[in-house]
Amino acid sequence: MPEKNCPSQTGLPEQIRVSLGTAIVLGLLEGKLDAEPTTAYLMTYRTGKCTANCGFCPQARASKSNTDLLSRVSWPTFPTPNVLPALAAMAKQGKIRRICIQALNYPDVFDHLEALVQEIKKRSAIPVSVSCQPLNTTNIQRLAKAGVDRLGIALDAATEALFDKVKGSGAGSVYTWENQFTQLNEAIRVFGRGNVSTHVIVGLGETEKEVANVVQRCVDMSVLPALFAFTPVRGTTLEGNLPPQVESYRRVQLAMYLIVKGKARIDDMQFDVEGKITGFGLANEALETVVDGGLPFRTSGCPDCNRPFYNEKPSGPLYNYPENPSREDIEKIKKQLR
């Protein structure tokens, strides 16, 4: 059955969701922001939920969450013809430096993505990232041909067992751990090294060592990992779970930064019997310099992605800083790392 979000004669979907912060930056809504997004975040629109059933996601098939939520962020719907010129105008002014499209699963989603990206590229040279579940090589090739610059294929879970439980067969979805890595490898072949990303959610029941291990595996493949803190959302299967301890998240952030930047490998790091990081494989003085710089604790992801308050309330605790942490923030981070 055709998707109810009827495409126009050009194949462009009539409506699209826009994150609240992005909508304000684009002038589609009025409001004040504690931190402005430097990437414009869009999400494909359909009248129902995603056909997948990830336990943490408000858009999951069985979720009872509001349909305008992704993580804790509201994504209001706008006519696509209103959004496209606003994106081009803000890109020209330098207010946004990248566009990231989050894709739900539904039959026509790759038709919609293809048309959206082509239309964006007609209006602006701004880089476009797409975060989706391509499931096969054909869809990856379609996105590359349309003009996508970076492709994100989320692992979300740090281990195969957790993946199956919250995102795969245990959640009633078709995703498999093995196929995610197959598609990541295919994406590298099509988009090239350095142009493929993945997401890992911290707080699904994994150990710090398991996060560091999957980060190392991704980096060795030339896949750029990004960290998210698990956010319980009312109406999802995992609504009763707790977010990760900020102290644990800081250790994982630091470990990931060192691995991504080639300053240390997981083999250099130390862990206790419970998988907690006890050593980062770097001399104390060098490690202190890295921490003082604040970069490990900023939002991770594609270039120019700062995702303000995607996982947290502005009142804190801040898991991912949308801009460089202040001196006061750095001192707080140091205490969290002890």
N, C-alpha and C positions, 0 to 999 in steps of 0.2 A: 504494500500500500504506500503511495507517495507520502512524503512528510507534509504535515499540515502547514508548516511554515512555507507557504508557496513561494517558489522562486519567481523572479520577474522573467521577462523574455530573454534577458542576458544570462539567466541562471543564478542571479544574485538573490540571496534570501531577503525577504521583505523586512525582517526584524533581526536585531542582534542585541545581546546583553552587553552592558558596559559596567565595569566595576565602579562603585560609587565615587571613589577618588578620581578615577579617570574621567567620569562624567562631569565632575566639577571643573577639572583642568580644561576640558574641551568646551566648557561653557554650555553644556546641555542641562546642567542643574546649577543652582546657586548653593553655596556653602563654604565653610572655612575648613582648612586642612592643617593638621599639625605638621604633616610632611607631605609634600606633593610627589606623586609617582613620576619617575623619569621615563618609565615605559607605560604605554597605553595598553590596558588589559581589557580584552574583549572575550566573550564566550558565545559560542554558537547557540542559537535559540531553537527550541521546539516546544510544543504545547505540553508535552509530558516529560517524564524523567529519562535519564540515560538508560540504555538497555543493559548496561553493566550494573554490578551491585556491590561496589566497594564499601566495606563496613564503616569507613570514616567519612564518607562523602554525602552531603545533603542532596546531591543530584542522583544518588543511587536509585535503582529501580524500586527497592522496597522501603526507601527512606520516607519518613513522614514529615521531613523538614520542608520549609518554604521553598518553592521552586526558584526563587531569586537569590538563593544563597550558594556560595562556594566557600568552604572553610567558614570563617565568621564574617565574611564580607558580603554585603548586599550588591547585587548586580541587576539594576533596573533595565528594562527593555526599551529600546528606541527603534524607530524606523531606520533601516540601514542607509537610505539616501540622506538622512540628517547627520549621520555619524561620519560618513566618509569625507565630506568637505571639511568638517571640523578637525579630523585627524590630519589632513593635508596642511591645514592652516597652522596648527600647533607644531607640526613637524618643521614647517618653514621658519617659524619663530624660534625653534630650538627648545620649546617647552617640553616636548617629548622626543626621545632619541631612539626609540624602538617601539614596535607594536608586537604584542604577544597575544595570540588567539588560543584560548582554551577550547578544546573540542569535546562535546559529549559524543556518546556512541548512539547512532541511529542510522537508518538505511541511506539517507541522502547526505550524510555529513561531509563526505569528501567532495561531492558536487558543490556544496556550499563553501567549503574551504577553498577550493580551487577558484571559484568565482570571486570570493572576497579578496583573496590575495592578488589576483589579477587586477581587480579594480583599484586596490590600494596602490599597486605598483604603477598604474597608469597616472596616478595623481602625485606620487612622491617616490623618492629614492630611499626612503627610510627603511632600515632593516626590519624584517618580519620574522618572528619566531612562531612556530606552531607547536603546541603541546597536545599530543593525541595518542591513540592506540591504533597504529596502522594495520596490525595483524598480518599484513602481507607486503611484499616488495612493490607490487603494482601501485599501491597507495603512496608509498614513499616516493616513487618516481613521479607520480602525478603532482605531488606537492613541490618537488624540486623544479619541475617544468613550469609550474605556475609562478615561481619566483620566491618561494620560501628560502630564507637565508640560513636559519637554524631550525633543527627539529629536536623536540623533546619527547622522549618516550619514558614515562614514569615507571620505575620499579616500585616505589613507595615503601615496600617492606624491605628489611635488610637481609632476610634469610628466606630460603625456599619454603620452609614450614610456615612462617608467618605470612608469606605471600599467598600461599594456598588458602590459609585461614581467612584472611581479611579481604582478599582481592581475586582469588582464583576459585578452584572447585568448591572449597569450603564455604564460599560466599555465593555460590550459584552462578559464577561467571565463567567465561570461556578462556580467560587469560591463564597462561602457564609461565612459570619462571623461565623455563628453557626457551620458549618462543620470544619472551621479552629480550633475552640476550641475542637471539637470532636476529630480531628486528633491529636492535641497536647496532649489530655488526653490519647489517644491510644498509642502515642509515649512514654509517661511516663510509661505506663503499660509494654511496650515491652523493652524499653531501661533502665528504672529505673530512679528514682528521681535524678536530678542533671546532667542528660545526654541529656536534650532536651532544645533547644534554640528557640528564635523567634527574629524578627527584627521589630522595629518601626521607621518609617521615620518621623522626625520632620519637619514641614513646609508645610503640605498638607492642612492646614486650621483649624487645631485643636487648642484648648487652652492648656496652660501648665498644667492645672488641669486635662484635659482629658488624656494627656500623663501619668501623675503621676498615674491616676486611672487605666489605662490598665497595667502599669508596676506593680502596686500592685496586680492586679488580676493574672498576670502571676507568680509573685513571690509566691503568696499564693498557686498556682498550682504546684510549684517546677519547673517552666519553667524559664530559664535564658533569660532576655531580653537584646537586644543590640540596641543602638541608632545610627541612621544614620541621617545626615542632607540632606534635599531634595536638589538635584542637578539638575537644569534645563539642559536638553540635547537637542540640536537641532534635530528636526525631531520627537520628542515625542509629545503626546497630551498636556502635561503640560510644553512644552518648554517656554511658555511665563510667567510662574509663577516665583516668586522670591525665593531664598533660605531663610531660617529663619534668623532672626537677631541673631547675635552671642551672645548678652546679654541674650536673651531668651533661647538659646540653653544651655548656661552655667547653668542657673537656673534648667533646666530640667535634665542636666547631674548630677548636685549635688543632686537633689531630687531622681533620680534613684539610685545613688550610696548608699544613705542613706537607701532606701527601700531594695535594694538587700542585703546590709550588715546587715540588721536588726537593724539599729541604729535609725530608725524612720519609722512610717507608715503614709499613706496619711491622716489618721484621726488626726494625730498630727500637720499637716501642715496647713498653712493659705493661703488663696487665695482672691484676690479682686473680684469685680463683673464681671470682664472680664476674670476671670480664671487665672490671673497672680499669680505666687507664691510670697507671701509676707513674709512668715515665713516657716522655714524648720523643726520645731518641735524638735530642738536641742538647748541646751544652747549655747550662743555666743562663749564661750571659747572652748567648744568641737567642734563647727562648724568650728571655725578658725583653729583648729588643723587638721581637715579633709581637709580643703581647702589648707593649707600649704603643706600637703603631696602630693598634685597634682594628686592622683589616680583617683578621679572622672572624670577627664578631658582627661584621656587616652582613646584610642580606646576600646570600650566595645564589648564583644562577647565571643567566645570560648576561652579556655586557649591558650595562645601564639598567639592570633590573634592581629596583630597591623595595618593591612590594610592601609599602608602609602598612604596618599593623595588620598584616594578613593573618598572623597566628596569635596576635595578642591585642589587648586593649591598650590605648594610649597611656593609661595609668600604670601599666606594667604588670608583671615583669616583662621587659623587652627581651625576647629571645634573639631577634634579628634586628640590628640597628639599620634604619633606612639611610643613614648618613654616618660620617665618622663619629665614633663615640667621643664624648667630651673627656677632659682630664678627670673630672669627677666620675664619669662612667667607667673609665679605665681602672681607677682605684677600686671601684665596686666589683668589676670583673676579676681583678686580681684576688680579691677576697673569695669570690665564688670558685676560683680555680684551686684554692688551697685545700 
